[in-house]
């Protein structure tokens, strides 16, 4: 299941980089106006492999299902680790970490990676969490800061150098369906 999420992240990074090759920022889910359409006139590849239309690939600390965003020459993506990475043995919630990574769009090198401690208890790894995990919301940026939403852990803002600017709770309860 999580292999699919990691493959999806790799594919999404490839598509985002192809769509942003003209260096237009892609600062939110589905791009600048939410349509999922790039303003670039360059043709987006429809096939890719290890040897075709893949500029670089980078391992993440764990699975994630958010879409990457592009700000200038940086790609931002979220993922999680430590808990719920194996459906047969989810582990201990105390090990859960959510991550925001900043990757150089030209080289694929990690510029910085920030791990965020969770608010506990978190919802159990079952139901929708086995499909989407603990880092499914796409980060957003205003070009100066990057904002993430990590469920019960709250909303956080980071500057472009990875410094945490603030964190705020938006509630820690769960609805009837177990969705934070």
Secondary structure, DSSP 4 states (H G I P E B T S, - for coil): -HHHHHHHHHHHHHHHHHHTTT---B-STTSTTSSS-----SPPPS--BTTBS-------SS---SPPEEETTEEEEEEEESSSS-TT----GGG-EEEEEEEETTT--EEEEEEEEPPSSPPPS-TTHHHHTT--SPPEE-SSEEEEE-GGG-EEEEETTS-EEEEE-------TTS--
